[in-house]
Amino acid sequence: MVPLRHPYRAAFLAWLVPGLGHFYQGRTGKGWLYAICILSLYLTGFLLGEGKIVYWRWVNPLNNPEKFCLYYLGQFFVGLPALPALIQGTIHYLAPDLNPLFWGFMAEPSQNVLNGLQPRLSKLVEIGTIYTTVAGLLNILAIYDAFEGPAYLDAENPGDATAIVSALSAGEAVKAGGSA
């Protein structure tokens, strides 16, 4: 079993920036793997949608399902890269007359902008939305790995696991009770 440093802190860091929780625990190989794969998938999707596909709207999904940003629920789990959208959406909800922060970065685009993206980019916008959402969903697995650690075979004796692996590689049949 791999000793883990502060699993809750590692999980939070893994949410904040994909791979950061693994770096914190000293598992740099997994940290680089998660950081490169998840962030490049997110960035690719973000660029395909010209930065207009990651935004949050505070609406009740039961009262207004057409306006609810379901995909942002997945994008949120990328962490810090998707957080400005939540900040912009919250500011707009609390103070609708206030101008967006960060020069409108990740603020909800106007309907004219969204309608202008669709005919010009069509499928790229949809693919970008899926990429950014899947990146967030993949980071949920990375967060869980930072919290729980790697999967391992729970055996009473480390020799038991070695015996099972060598038996399987030799082609012997292993019965359900653990006896061969």
LUMKOLLUM-350768 format. One line per field, with one value per residue (C-alpha): residue number from 1; residue in one letter; chain; x, y, z. Coordinates in steps of 0.001 Angstrom, whole numbers. Layout:
! residues N
resi = c(NUM ...)
resn = c(A ...)
chain = c(A ...)
X = c(X ...)
Y = c(Y ...)
Z = c(Z ...)
This chain:
! residues 180
resi = c(1 2 3 4 5 6 7 8 9 10 11 12 13 14 15 16 17 18 19 20 21 22 23 24 25 26 27 28 29 30 31 32 33 34 35 36 37 38 39 40 41 42 43 44 45 46 47 48 49 50 51 52 53 54 55 56 57 58 59 60 61 62 63 64 65 66 67 68 69 70 71 72 73 74 75 76 77 78 79 80 81 82 83 84 85 86 87 88 89 90 91 92 93 94 95 96 97 98 99 100 101 102 103 104 105 106 107 108 109 110 111 112 113 114 115 116 117 118 119 120 121 122 123 124 125 126 127 128 129 130 131 132 133 134 135 136 137 138 139 140 141 142 143 144 145 146 147 148 149 150 151 152 153 154 155 156 157 158 159 160 161 162 163 164 165 166 167 168 169 170 171 172 173 174 175 176 177 178 179 180)
resn = c(M V P L R H P Y R A A F L A W L V P G L G H F Y Q G R T G K G W L Y A I C I L S L Y L T G F L L G E G K I V Y W R W V N P L N N P E K F C L Y Y L G Q F F V G L P A L P A L I Q G T I H Y L A P D L N P L F W G F M A E P S Q N V L N G L Q P R L S K L V E I G T I Y T T V A G L L N I L A I Y D A F E G P A Y L D A E N P G D A T A I V S A L S A G E A V K A G G S A)
chain = c(A A A A A A A A A A A A A A A A A A A A A A A A A A A A A A A A A A A A A A A A A A A A A A A A A A A A A A A A A A A A A A A A A A A A A A A A A A A A A A A A A A A A A A A A A A A A A A A A A A A A A A A A A A A A A A A A A A A A A A A A A A A A A A A A A A A A A A A A A A A A A A A A A A A A A A A A A A A A A A A A A A A A A A A A A A A A A A A A A A A A)
X = c(0 1227 1302 -697 -206 -3396 -5985 -8514 -5902 -4655 -8226 -8789 -5510 -6438 -9699 -7994 -5490 -5578 -2513 -1569 -2825 -596 2424 1641 1696 4962 3367 4834 4265 520 578 2085 -240 -3396 -2214 -1238 -4205 -7000 -5752 -4960 -8415 -10008 -7887 -8573 -12319 -12110 -10286 -12683 -15535 -13556 -13767 -17540 -18678 -17679 -20130 -22629 -26156 -28052 -31452 -33769 -33578 -37180 -38571 -36289 -34591 -33609 -31415 -29841 -26106 -25974 -22562 -21012 -21666 -19002 -16730 -16715 -14624 -11656 -11227 -9401 -9587 -13428 -13837 -14046 -17295 -18861 -17636 -19035 -22377 -22690 -21874 -24407 -27044 -26429 -25880 -27261 -26408 -22719 -20321 -18568 -15124 -11948 -13042 -15953 -13742 -16021 -19075 -22283 -22167 -25125 -27619 -26341 -22817 -24086 -26212 -23247 -21013 -23387 -23607 -19941 -18414 -21348 -19891 -16705 -18737 -20491 -17227 -15569 -18415 -18064 -14261 -14434 -17163 -15347 -12157 -14042 -15533 -12099 -10755 -13341 -11478 -8161 -9598 -10753 -7313 -5640 -7996 -7979 -4647 -3875 -5859 -4089 -4859 -5980 -4162 -3337 145 2095 3174 -477 -659 2627 1401 -1833 -4 2533 -258 -2174 912 1681 -1812 -3076 -6754 -7631 -10902 -13244 -12217 -8637 -7361 -5980)
Y = c(0 3490 5911 9020 12512 14209 12680 15542 18162 16074 15711 19475 20188 17607 19498 22885 21923 18448 16495 18875 16502 13752 16066 16922 13228 12648 10651 12795 10314 10304 14040 14721 12202 13758 17342 16895 14754 16588 20124 19545 18038 21010 23569 21932 22052 25609 26734 24845 26834 30083 30510 30955 27487 27535 29689 29339 30656 30588 29219 26611 23577 22652 26072 26835 23669 25291 27858 25454 24854 21108 20733 23179 20686 18516 21414 22616 19624 20799 23232 26511 26702 26678 28740 32195 31049 30367 33721 35561 33744 34466 38158 38434 36700 38869 42175 42011 45671 45201 44774 41393 41058 39989 41813 39371 36273 33248 35439 34213 35298 37128 35169 36926 35636 32105 32185 33534 30671 27918 28493 29438 26700 24246 20892 22354 24113 20871 18918 21619 21462 17696 17912 20430 18469 15142 16764 17662 14201 12621 14850 13366 10068 11838 13461 10069 8601 11415 10785 6970 6181 3554 353 -2678 -6338 -6759 -9948 -11189 -12114 -10364 -13833 -14669 -11964 -13118 -16709 -15700 -13637 -16388 -18989 -16834 -16193 -19934 -20601 -22523 -22349 -20511 -21483 -19041 -20104 -19085 -22646 -24054)
Z = c(0 -870 2102 1188 2598 3788 1418 1794 975 -1955 -3285 -3025 -4828 -7505 -8061 -8056 -10776 -12320 -11189 -8370 -5653 -7033 -7106 -3487 -2591 -4424 -7247 -10010 -12846 -12272 -11652 -15072 -16737 -15280 -15769 -19406 -20470 -18647 -19206 -22887 -23455 -21682 -23540 -26914 -26289 -25004 -28144 -30443 -28909 -29148 -25366 -25445 -24318 -20658 -18710 -15869 -15475 -12180 -13263 -11838 -14144 -13335 -14279 -17217 -18533 -21866 -20113 -17599 -18254 -17693 -19308 -16816 -14035 -15678 -16643 -13030 -11939 -14013 -11127 -11437 -15262 -15107 -11926 -13613 -15265 -11859 -10548 -13593 -13360 -9633 -10074 -12896 -10758 -7677 -9498 -13065 -13753 -12914 -15822 -16052 -14502 -16301 -19499 -19832 -19819 -19301 -18791 -20358 -23997 -25458 -27513 -30655 -29994 -29350 -32500 -34467 -33299 -34379 -38159 -38497 -36353 -36056 -34991 -33506 -30826 -29922 -29890 -27786 -25274 -25026 -24662 -21826 -20049 -20390 -19063 -15889 -15585 -16018 -13279 -10907 -11323 -10685 -7553 -6309 -7021 -5074 -2157 -2064 -3662 -6270 -6584 -5208 -4554 -945 95 3575 2549 -228 -1355 -2120 -4767 -6283 -6357 -8101 -10726 -11423 -11649 -14131 -16228 -16267 -17607 -14567 -13661 -10469 -8780 -7072 -3561 -4157 -4346 -7535)
